[in-house]
Amino acid sequence: MSEDNGCHATPIGGTGGAKEAGGAKVKRVIGVASGKGGVGKSTVAVLLAQALAAKGRRVGILDADITGPSVPRLLGLGSFHAETDGERIQPVLSEGGLKVVSINFFVDEEHTPVVWRGPLLSKAVEQFWHDTDWGELDYLIVDFPPGTGDIQITAFNALRVDGLVVAATPQSLVSMIVTKAVRMAGLVDAPVLGVVETMGALTCPHCGEAIPLFDSLDGQSIQAALGLPLLARFPWRKEIAQARELHWDRLPEDITAIADGLAAEVELALAQAKPVDRAAR
């Protein structure tokens, strides 16, 4: 599955023979989206997955950001490669037991760009769902790419997302763009569970006071601007912003506490959301 353009990923070969979708035994699919890049969406997706796993849930991550994959590096899997058995893609296991699939597992090295047109990008996401041996999972976290294009439509339709978590910084420009992603979810009947505010403030290392980093929502909170419940609020932290990898047992306690609260809010919101028809997958 590649285009001969000089910069392409190794084809994902030997799959497609399986009749039942590899994700057939996944109980819940949770999308993490932002509409706009650079707001910490992938970090939120990884922290949510790790927090759910820490609660004893069986969790996988499907990195649907084909042209900008960052999940492998965040999980310390940047040098890993996926394998196939001729019928199924075998997900890579993180140190915390997360099952992970990303296009970066199929390139020669992580800096290799994937220069594909829309149909191939969408096909890759569909294949990651259908041809991966996900096994029995309580949750599959899908890290959506920014925007509202082909990949997002394919992910919503092929995976039948149970709920969408939106990541956003408290800025008017971000709010406007994220609103597009929220409305797109409504068009495909995907419940939006709520918003996670990212990098809205930093904590003074001397006195502990929260210092807002943005002041562009006319006094509104991000949840009020988007009309969504607030699921969590992650502050800007130097050790997180500069971290090459996010290892759950090495994260600051306040960050794991926030992530744990996010996981609890997501599970509560899912319990209250309208169930997705499994037979339609």
C-alpha positions as CSV (number, residue, x, y, z in Angstrom):
1,M,0.0,0.0,0.0
2,S,2.2,2.8,-1.3
3,E,2.7,5.4,-4.0
4,D,5.9,5.6,-6.0
5,N,6.8,9.1,-5.2
6,G,10.3,8.7,-3.8
7,C,9.1,9.0,-0.1
8,H,6.8,6.3,0.9
9,A,6.1,3.7,3.6
10,T,6.8,0.1,3.2
11,P,3.6,-1.6,1.9
12,I,1.4,-3.3,4.5
13,G,1.4,-6.6,2.8
14,G,-0.1,-10.0,3.3
15,T,-3.3,-8.8,4.9
16,G,-6.8,-8.5,3.8
17,G,-7.7,-12.3,3.9
18,A,-9.5,-12.2,7.2
19,K,-13.3,-12.1,7.0
20,E,-14.1,-10.9,10.4
21,A,-12.9,-7.4,11.3
22,G,-9.8,-7.6,13.6
23,G,-11.6,-5.1,15.9
24,A,-14.7,-7.3,16.2
25,K,-14.0,-8.0,19.9
26,V,-13.3,-4.4,20.8
27,K,-16.0,-3.2,23.2
28,R,-15.7,0.5,22.9
29,V,-13.9,2.9,20.5
30,I,-12.9,6.3,21.7
31,G,-11.7,8.9,19.3
32,V,-9.4,11.8,20.4
33,A,-9.5,14.7,18.0
34,S,-8.7,18.4,17.9
35,G,-9.4,19.7,14.4
36,K,-6.1,21.6,14.7
37,G,-2.6,20.4,15.2
38,G,-0.2,21.4,18.0
39,V,-2.6,21.4,20.9
40,G,-1.4,18.2,22.6
41,K,-4.0,15.8,21.1
42,S,-1.7,12.8,20.9
43,T,-0.4,13.4,24.4
44,V,-4.0,13.4,25.6
45,A,-4.7,10.1,23.7
46,V,-1.7,8.4,25.2
47,L,-2.4,9.6,28.7
48,L,-6.0,8.5,28.5
49,A,-5.0,5.1,27.2
50,Q,-2.4,4.7,30.0
51,A,-4.8,5.8,32.7
52,L,-7.4,3.3,31.5
53,A,-4.8,0.6,31.5
54,A,-3.8,1.5,35.0
55,K,-7.3,0.9,36.0
56,G,-7.0,-2.7,34.7
57,R,-8.8,-2.1,31.4
58,R,-7.6,-3.8,28.2
59,V,-6.6,-1.0,25.9
60,G,-5.2,-0.4,22.4
61,I,-4.2,2.7,20.5
62,L,-4.8,3.1,16.7
63,D,-2.7,5.9,15.5
64,A,-4.9,7.3,12.7
65,D,-2.6,10.3,12.1
66,I,-1.0,8.7,9.1
67,T,1.1,11.7,7.9
68,G,2.0,12.9,11.4
69,P,2.2,9.8,13.7
70,S,3.6,10.5,17.2
71,V,2.1,7.8,19.3
72,P,5.0,5.3,18.9
73,R,7.6,7.9,20.1
74,L,5.4,9.0,23.0
75,L,5.2,5.4,24.1
76,G,8.9,4.6,23.6
77,L,8.2,2.5,20.6
78,G,9.9,4.6,17.9
79,S,12.4,1.9,16.8
80,F,9.8,-0.9,16.7
81,H,8.3,-2.5,13.6
82,A,5.0,-4.4,13.3
83,E,4.7,-7.9,11.9
84,T,2.1,-9.8,10.0
85,D,1.2,-13.5,9.9
86,G,-0.1,-13.3,6.3
87,E,-3.6,-12.5,7.5
88,R,-3.4,-10.2,10.5
89,I,-1.2,-7.3,11.6
90,Q,0.2,-8.0,15.0
91,P,0.1,-4.9,17.2
92,V,3.2,-3.8,19.1
93,L,2.9,-4.0,22.9
94,S,4.0,-1.1,25.0
95,E,5.7,-1.5,28.4
96,G,2.3,-0.8,30.0
97,G,0.6,-3.6,27.9
98,L,-1.1,-1.3,25.4
99,K,-1.6,-2.8,21.9
100,V,-0.4,-0.2,19.4
101,V,-0.6,0.1,15.6
102,S,0.8,3.1,13.7
103,I,2.1,3.7,10.2
104,N,5.5,4.4,11.7
105,F,5.8,0.7,12.4
106,F,5.9,0.1,8.7
107,V,8.4,2.7,7.5
108,D,12.2,2.2,7.3
109,E,12.8,4.7,10.1
110,E,10.6,7.1,12.0
111,H,11.6,10.2,10.0
112,T,10.4,8.7,6.7
113,P,7.5,10.8,5.4
114,V,4.3,9.2,4.2
115,V,3.4,11.1,1.0
116,W,0.1,9.5,0.0
117,R,-3.1,10.9,-1.4
118,G,-6.5,10.8,0.4
119,P,-7.7,7.3,-0.7
120,L,-4.5,5.6,0.4
121,L,-4.5,7.4,3.8
122,S,-8.1,6.4,4.4
123,K,-7.4,2.8,3.3
124,A,-4.6,2.6,5.9
125,V,-6.9,3.5,8.7
126,E,-9.5,1.1,7.5
127,Q,-6.9,-1.7,7.3
128,F,-5.6,-0.9,10.8
129,W,-9.0,-1.6,12.1
130,H,-10.0,-4.5,10.0
131,D,-6.7,-6.4,9.6
132,T,-5.1,-5.9,13.0
133,D,-5.3,-8.7,15.6
134,W,-6.7,-6.5,18.3
135,G,-8.2,-9.4,20.3
136,E,-10.4,-8.6,23.2
137,L,-10.2,-5.0,24.3
138,D,-12.3,-2.9,26.6
139,Y,-11.2,0.3,24.8
140,L,-9.5,1.2,21.5
141,I,-8.3,4.8,21.6
142,V,-8.1,6.3,18.1
143,D,-5.7,9.3,17.7
144,F,-7.4,11.2,14.9
145,P,-5.4,13.5,12.6
146,P,-6.2,17.2,12.6
147,G,-8.9,18.4,10.1
148,T,-12.2,17.2,8.8
149,G,-11.3,15.2,5.7
150,D,-11.2,11.8,4.2
151,I,-9.4,10.0,7.1
152,Q,-11.8,11.4,9.7
153,I,-14.8,10.3,7.6
154,T,-13.4,6.8,7.1
155,A,-12.5,6.5,10.8
156,F,-16.0,7.5,11.9
157,N,-17.7,5.2,9.4
158,A,-15.4,2.1,9.6
159,L,-14.8,2.1,13.3
160,R,-18.2,3.4,14.5
161,V,-16.8,5.6,17.3
162,D,-18.6,5.3,20.6
163,G,-17.5,8.7,21.8
164,L,-15.2,11.5,20.9
165,V,-12.9,13.4,23.2
166,V,-11.9,16.8,22.0
167,A,-8.5,18.4,22.9
168,A,-8.1,22.2,22.7
169,T,-6.2,25.1,24.0
170,P,-8.3,28.0,25.3
171,Q,-7.8,30.3,22.2
172,S,-10.5,31.7,19.9
173,L,-8.8,30.5,16.7
174,V,-8.5,27.0,18.1
175,S,-12.1,27.1,19.4
176,M,-13.4,28.0,15.9
177,I,-11.4,25.2,14.2
178,V,-12.3,22.6,16.9
179,T,-16.0,23.5,16.5
180,K,-15.7,22.2,12.9
181,A,-14.6,18.8,14.2
182,V,-17.4,18.8,16.8
183,R,-20.0,19.5,14.1
184,M,-18.5,16.9,11.9
185,A,-18.9,14.3,14.6
186,G,-22.6,15.3,14.9
187,L,-23.0,14.7,11.2
188,V,-21.9,11.1,11.6
189,D,-23.8,10.5,14.8
190,A,-20.7,10.2,17.0
191,P,-21.3,11.3,20.5
192,V,-18.9,14.0,21.7
193,L,-18.1,13.2,25.3
194,G,-16.4,16.5,26.2
195,V,-13.4,18.7,25.9
196,V,-9.9,18.4,27.5
197,E,-8.2,21.8,27.9
198,T,-4.5,21.6,27.3
199,M,-1.7,24.1,28.1
200,G,-4.1,26.7,29.3
201,A,-1.9,27.7,32.2
202,L,1.4,27.0,33.8
203,T,2.1,26.6,37.5
204,C,4.7,28.9,39.1
205,P,7.5,26.6,40.4
206,H,8.0,29.0,43.3
207,C,4.6,29.8,44.7
208,G,2.3,27.3,42.9
209,E,0.1,30.0,41.4
210,A,-1.6,29.1,38.1
211,I,-0.6,31.6,35.4
212,P,-3.0,31.7,32.4
213,L,-1.1,31.5,29.1
214,F,-4.0,32.7,26.9
215,D,-6.6,35.4,27.1
216,S,-8.5,35.3,23.9
217,L,-11.9,33.8,24.6
218,D,-13.6,37.0,25.8
219,G,-13.7,35.8,29.4
220,Q,-15.3,32.4,28.4
221,S,-13.9,29.1,29.4
222,I,-13.1,26.6,26.6
223,Q,-16.0,24.4,27.6
224,A,-18.4,27.3,27.4
225,A,-17.0,28.4,24.1
226,L,-17.5,24.9,22.6
227,G,-20.7,24.1,24.5
228,L,-19.2,20.8,25.9
229,P,-18.5,19.3,29.3
230,L,-15.0,19.8,30.7
231,L,-13.4,16.3,31.1
232,A,-10.0,17.5,32.3
233,R,-7.6,20.4,32.3
234,F,-3.9,19.7,31.7
235,P,-1.5,22.6,32.5
236,W,1.6,23.4,30.5
237,R,4.4,21.5,32.2
238,K,8.0,21.7,31.0
239,E,8.8,18.1,31.7
240,I,5.8,17.0,29.6
241,A,6.3,19.5,26.8
242,Q,10.0,18.5,26.4
243,A,9.5,14.8,27.1
244,R,10.5,12.4,24.3
245,E,8.5,9.6,25.8
246,L,5.7,9.4,28.3
247,H,6.2,6.5,30.8
248,W,3.3,6.2,33.2
249,D,5.3,5.2,36.2
250,R,7.7,8.2,35.7
251,L,5.2,11.0,35.1
252,P,4.6,13.7,37.8
253,E,1.9,12.7,40.2
254,D,-0.3,15.6,39.4
255,I,-0.4,14.6,35.7
256,T,-1.3,11.0,36.4
257,A,-4.0,12.2,38.8
258,I,-5.5,14.5,36.1
259,A,-5.2,11.6,33.5
260,D,-6.9,9.3,36.0
261,G,-9.7,11.8,36.5
262,L,-10.0,12.1,32.7
263,A,-10.4,8.3,32.4
264,A,-13.1,8.3,35.0
265,E,-15.0,11.1,33.3
266,V,-14.8,9.3,29.9
267,E,-16.1,6.1,31.3
268,L,-18.9,7.9,33.0
269,A,-19.8,9.8,29.8
270,L,-19.7,6.6,27.8
271,A,-22.0,4.9,30.2
272,Q,-24.5,7.7,29.6
273,A,-24.1,7.8,25.9
274,K,-26.2,6.0,23.3
275,P,-24.7,2.6,22.6
276,V,-23.3,2.0,19.1
277,D,-24.8,-0.8,17.0
278,R,-22.0,-3.5,17.1
279,A,-23.6,-5.4,14.2
280,A,-23.1,-2.4,11.9
281,R,-19.3,-2.7,12.2
